[in-house]
Amino acid sequence: PSYRETTRTRRGRATLNQLLGAGPHASPPHVRPVRAVSPTPLPSLPPSPPGSGSPAPPMASSSALLTGERLVVFLFAARVALAAPARLAAPLALLAGAALAVELAVDRSAAAPSSPLRRFRTRPGASSGILLGATTLPCVMLARLIQLSRILPTDPNGAQEFAYLEMQYWAVSISCASVLAFFLWHLRQSANNEISKALKYGSLMVVLYLVTFLLFFLLKTDGGLLAMTKNGYLLCHGVAAVILIKHILEKFPSCSSFGEGLLVSSGLVVYFGDILARTLSKMEVSASSGAFIHTPGTQSEIATVIQVEFLLF
């Protein structure tokens, strides 16, 4: 067996040498050892001195000026505003500008450990969506006003419905603008220059919006108690929206973003404010006709509205 194994080994070695191009009795080729080469160190760059204006690292995509969501919202709001009268389109444009500035400031301060909005724990991984939440309901109301304005000449009751929807438009716009002012108030202590610049633009837009709101009612009416009552009624919507979104963000942490809370709070305030206004108008009509005491339906509606608003606030 040992002789057979030796013969097989020699035959295998000869076959291997033939395959490698050597003779049958040639020794294995000498392999030259490879010398290790040490890598050449790269020259180190000198550190940039402080204040030399070195470029900052790129910001996250959420704080970029143009994103897909903002582009879609801008196109939708621009399409609605271009088809509306100037006296109603200007407030929407100012509201959208203020919402964009506030959203940029909120997104840029989200990564800071000392952000003033840290106390409001929003849903993790979700964008703020403030621009979308602040412009959705005003755009819907304005689109409805555009539809009604086209059928006003043929509808005898169109003027009354148009005035009613116009008040609803201003109510929801004031609610959104008040929530934006609430965010600006909390972000005023930020030390970031980019955030401070966005806050300045946002504050300017909100102030211009309030001036437009006051001028609209002063030029449309002759002033007096009725105009003051309407202004107070609309401003109450803004105060209620601020209270409600603060309640939502504090009592339901990590359940919604800022934009979703803004949309829900403004919608609920406008809805229950409309119910309260209709109930009070029915109460006034019933009291003027002397039948208020004999109208249990109106009393039950008032009790329901009071209970719902008490639960909300």
C-alpha positions as CSV (number, residue, x, y, z in Angstrom):
1,P,0.0,0.0,0.0
2,S,2.8,2.4,0.8
3,Y,4.4,1.7,-2.6
4,R,1.1,2.3,-4.4
5,E,0.5,5.6,-2.5
6,T,4.1,6.8,-3.4
7,T,3.6,5.9,-7.0
8,R,0.3,7.8,-7.1
9,T,1.8,10.8,-5.5
10,R,4.7,10.9,-8.0
11,R,2.2,10.5,-10.9
12,G,0.1,13.3,-9.6
13,R,3.1,15.6,-9.1
14,A,4.3,14.9,-12.7
15,T,0.8,15.6,-14.1
16,L,0.7,18.9,-12.2
17,N,4.1,19.9,-13.5
18,Q,3.1,19.1,-17.0
19,L,0.0,21.3,-16.6
20,L,2.2,24.1,-15.3
21,G,4.6,23.8,-18.3
22,A,7.5,22.1,-16.5
23,G,9.2,18.8,-17.1
24,P,8.1,15.6,-15.3
25,H,11.0,15.8,-12.9
26,A,11.1,19.5,-12.4
27,S,10.9,20.9,-9.0
28,P,8.0,23.2,-8.1
29,P,8.6,26.7,-9.3
30,H,10.0,29.2,-6.8
31,V,7.5,31.7,-5.7
32,R,8.9,35.2,-5.0
33,P,7.7,36.6,-1.8
34,V,5.6,39.8,-2.1
35,R,7.0,42.7,-0.1
36,A,4.4,44.6,1.8
37,V,4.1,48.2,0.9
38,S,3.1,50.7,3.6
39,P,0.3,53.0,2.5
40,T,1.3,56.6,1.9
41,P,-0.4,58.9,4.5
42,L,-2.7,61.5,3.1
43,P,-1.9,65.1,4.0
44,S,-4.1,66.4,6.8
45,L,-6.1,69.5,6.1
46,P,-5.5,72.4,8.5
47,P,-8.5,73.1,10.7
48,S,-10.5,76.1,9.6
49,P,-10.3,79.0,12.0
50,P,-13.5,80.1,13.8
51,G,-15.5,82.7,12.0
52,S,-13.9,81.9,8.6
53,G,-17.2,81.3,6.9
54,S,-16.8,77.6,6.3
55,P,-19.8,76.0,4.6
56,A,-22.3,74.4,7.0
57,P,-23.4,70.8,6.5
58,P,-26.5,70.4,4.4
59,M,-29.7,70.5,6.4
60,A,-32.2,67.8,6.5
61,S,-34.9,67.4,3.9
62,S,-37.6,68.3,6.3
63,S,-36.2,71.8,6.8
64,A,-35.6,72.4,3.0
65,L,-37.6,75.3,1.5
66,L,-39.2,73.2,-1.3
67,T,-40.6,69.8,-0.7
68,G,-43.2,67.7,-2.4
69,E,-45.9,68.4,0.2
70,R,-45.3,72.2,0.1
71,L,-45.3,72.3,-3.6
72,V,-48.7,70.5,-3.8
73,V,-50.2,72.8,-1.2
74,F,-48.8,75.9,-2.9
75,L,-50.2,74.9,-6.3
76,F,-53.7,74.1,-4.8
77,A,-53.8,77.3,-2.7
78,A,-52.6,79.4,-5.7
79,R,-55.2,77.9,-8.0
80,V,-58.0,78.8,-5.5
81,A,-56.6,82.2,-4.8
82,L,-56.3,83.2,-8.4
83,A,-60.0,82.4,-9.0
84,A,-61.2,84.3,-6.0
85,P,-61.8,88.0,-5.5
86,A,-58.8,90.0,-4.4
87,R,-60.4,91.0,-1.0
88,L,-60.7,87.3,-0.2
89,A,-57.6,86.0,-1.9
90,A,-55.2,88.4,-0.1
91,P,-55.9,87.0,3.4
92,L,-55.4,83.4,2.1
93,A,-52.0,84.4,0.6
94,L,-50.9,86.1,3.8
95,L,-52.0,83.1,5.8
96,A,-50.1,80.7,3.6
97,G,-46.9,82.8,3.8
98,A,-47.2,82.9,7.6
99,A,-47.8,79.1,7.8
100,L,-44.8,78.4,5.6
101,A,-42.5,80.6,7.8
102,V,-43.8,78.9,10.9
103,E,-43.3,75.5,9.5
104,L,-39.7,76.2,8.5
105,A,-39.0,77.5,12.0
106,V,-40.6,74.5,13.7
107,D,-38.8,72.0,11.5
108,R,-35.4,73.7,12.0
109,S,-35.9,73.9,15.8
110,A,-37.1,70.2,16.1
111,A,-33.6,68.9,16.1
112,A,-32.4,71.3,18.8
113,P,-32.4,69.8,22.3
114,S,-33.6,73.1,23.8
115,S,-36.5,73.6,21.4
116,P,-39.3,75.7,22.9
117,L,-41.9,73.2,21.4
118,R,-40.3,70.2,23.1
119,R,-43.1,70.2,25.7
120,F,-45.6,69.3,23.0
121,R,-44.7,65.7,22.1
122,T,-45.9,65.1,18.5
123,R,-46.1,61.8,16.6
124,P,-42.5,60.5,16.0
125,G,-41.3,60.5,12.4
126,A,-44.1,62.7,11.1
127,S,-43.5,66.1,9.5
128,S,-45.1,69.2,11.1
129,G,-47.5,69.8,8.2
130,I,-48.4,73.3,9.5
131,L,-48.7,74.7,5.9
132,L,-51.2,71.9,4.9
133,G,-53.2,72.2,8.1
134,A,-53.4,76.0,8.0
135,T,-54.6,76.3,4.4
136,T,-56.9,73.3,3.9
137,L,-60.1,74.6,5.5
138,P,-59.7,78.2,4.3
139,C,-59.1,76.9,0.7
140,V,-62.3,74.7,1.0
141,M,-64.4,77.7,2.2
142,L,-63.0,80.0,-0.4
143,A,-63.7,77.4,-3.2
144,R,-67.3,77.2,-2.0
145,L,-67.5,81.0,-2.1
146,I,-66.3,81.0,-5.7
147,Q,-69.0,78.5,-6.6
148,L,-71.7,80.6,-4.9
149,S,-70.5,83.8,-6.6
150,R,-71.1,82.3,-10.0
151,I,-74.8,81.6,-9.3
152,L,-75.6,84.7,-7.3
153,P,-77.5,86.4,-10.2
154,T,-79.8,83.5,-10.6
155,D,-80.4,82.6,-7.0
156,P,-82.6,84.9,-4.9
157,N,-81.3,83.5,-1.6
158,G,-77.7,83.4,-2.8
159,A,-76.6,86.7,-1.2
160,Q,-77.6,85.5,2.3
161,E,-75.8,82.2,1.9
162,F,-72.8,84.0,0.5
163,A,-72.6,86.3,3.5
164,Y,-73.0,83.3,5.8
165,L,-70.1,81.4,4.1
166,E,-68.0,84.5,4.1
167,M,-68.3,84.7,7.9
168,Q,-67.3,81.0,8.1
169,Y,-64.3,81.7,5.9
170,W,-63.1,84.4,8.2
171,A,-63.8,82.3,11.3
172,V,-61.7,79.4,10.1
173,S,-59.0,81.8,8.8
174,I,-58.8,83.6,12.2
175,S,-58.6,80.3,14.0
176,C,-55.6,79.2,11.9
177,A,-53.9,82.6,12.2
178,S,-54.3,82.5,16.0
179,V,-52.7,79.0,16.2
180,L,-49.8,80.3,14.0
181,A,-49.4,83.2,16.4
182,F,-49.4,80.7,19.3
183,F,-46.5,78.8,17.7
184,L,-44.6,82.1,17.0
185,W,-45.0,83.1,20.6
186,H,-43.4,79.8,21.8
187,L,-40.6,80.0,19.3
188,R,-39.6,83.6,20.1
189,Q,-36.8,82.5,22.5
190,S,-34.9,80.5,19.9
191,A,-31.3,81.6,19.4
192,N,-30.8,80.2,15.9
193,N,-30.4,82.9,13.2
194,E,-32.3,81.0,10.6
195,I,-35.2,80.4,13.0
196,S,-35.2,84.0,14.0
197,K,-35.4,85.1,10.3
198,A,-38.3,82.8,9.7
199,L,-40.0,84.1,12.8
200,K,-39.7,87.7,11.6
201,Y,-41.3,86.9,8.3
202,G,-44.0,84.9,10.0
203,S,-44.8,87.6,12.5
204,L,-45.0,90.2,9.7
205,M,-47.4,88.0,7.8
206,V,-49.6,87.5,10.8
207,V,-49.7,91.3,11.5
208,L,-50.6,92.0,7.8
209,Y,-53.3,89.4,8.0
210,L,-54.9,91.1,11.1
211,V,-54.7,94.5,9.4
212,T,-56.4,93.0,6.3
213,F,-59.1,91.5,8.5
214,L,-59.8,94.8,10.3
215,L,-59.8,96.8,7.1
216,F,-62.2,94.3,5.4
217,F,-64.9,94.8,8.1
218,L,-64.3,98.5,8.5
219,L,-64.7,99.1,4.8
220,K,-67.6,96.7,4.3
221,T,-69.7,98.0,7.2
222,D,-70.3,101.4,8.7
223,G,-68.9,100.4,12.1
224,G,-71.0,100.5,15.1
225,L,-72.1,97.7,17.5
226,L,-72.8,95.1,14.8
227,A,-69.3,95.3,13.3
228,M,-67.8,95.1,16.8
229,T,-69.9,92.1,17.6
230,K,-68.8,90.3,14.5
231,N,-65.2,91.0,15.1
232,G,-65.5,89.8,18.7
233,Y,-67.3,86.7,17.6
234,L,-64.5,85.9,15.1
235,L,-61.7,86.6,17.5
236,C,-63.4,84.3,20.0
237,H,-62.9,81.5,17.4
238,G,-59.2,82.2,17.5
239,V,-58.9,82.1,21.3
240,A,-60.9,78.9,21.4
241,A,-58.7,77.3,18.7
242,V,-55.5,78.1,20.6
243,I,-57.0,76.6,23.8
244,L,-58.1,73.5,22.0
245,I,-54.8,72.8,20.2
246,K,-52.9,73.2,23.4
247,H,-55.3,70.8,25.1
248,I,-54.9,68.3,22.2
249,L,-51.1,68.4,22.2
250,E,-50.8,68.1,26.0
251,K,-53.5,65.5,26.7
252,F,-52.8,63.3,23.7
253,P,-49.0,63.2,23.3
254,S,-47.4,61.4,20.3
255,C,-50.8,61.1,18.6
256,S,-50.7,63.9,16.0
257,S,-48.4,66.4,14.3
258,F,-48.7,70.2,14.7
259,G,-50.6,70.4,11.3
260,E,-53.0,67.7,12.2
261,G,-53.7,69.3,15.6
262,L,-54.2,72.7,13.8
263,L,-56.7,71.1,11.3
264,V,-58.7,69.3,14.0
265,S,-58.8,72.3,16.4
266,S,-59.9,74.8,13.8
267,G,-62.5,72.5,12.4
268,L,-64.0,71.7,15.8
269,V,-64.1,75.3,16.8
270,V,-65.8,76.4,13.6
271,Y,-68.3,73.6,13.8
272,F,-69.4,74.1,17.4
273,G,-69.2,77.9,16.9
274,D,-71.7,77.6,14.1
275,I,-74.0,75.4,16.2
276,L,-73.9,78.0,19.0
277,A,-74.6,80.9,16.6
278,R,-77.6,79.0,15.1
279,T,-78.9,78.1,18.5
280,L,-78.6,81.7,19.7
281,S,-80.4,83.0,16.6
282,K,-83.2,80.5,17.2
283,M,-83.4,81.7,20.8
284,E,-83.6,85.3,19.7
285,V,-86.4,84.6,17.2
286,S,-88.3,82.5,19.8
287,A,-87.9,85.2,22.5
288,S,-89.0,88.0,20.1
289,S,-92.1,86.0,19.2
290,G,-92.9,85.2,22.8
291,A,-92.7,81.4,22.3
292,F,-89.3,80.8,23.8
293,I,-90.6,79.4,27.0
294,H,-92.8,76.9,25.1
295,T,-89.9,75.7,22.8
296,P,-88.2,72.7,24.6
297,G,-86.2,71.9,21.4
298,T,-84.3,75.1,21.6
299,Q,-83.5,74.7,25.3
300,S,-82.2,71.1,24.7
301,E,-80.0,72.4,21.9
302,I,-78.5,75.1,24.1
303,A,-77.9,72.5,26.9
304,T,-76.2,70.2,24.4
305,V,-73.9,72.9,23.0
306,I,-73.0,74.0,26.5
307,Q,-72.1,70.5,27.6
308,V,-70.0,69.8,24.4
309,E,-68.1,73.0,24.8
310,F,-67.5,72.4,28.5
311,L,-66.1,68.9,27.7
312,L,-63.8,70.4,25.0
313,F,-62.4,73.3,27.0
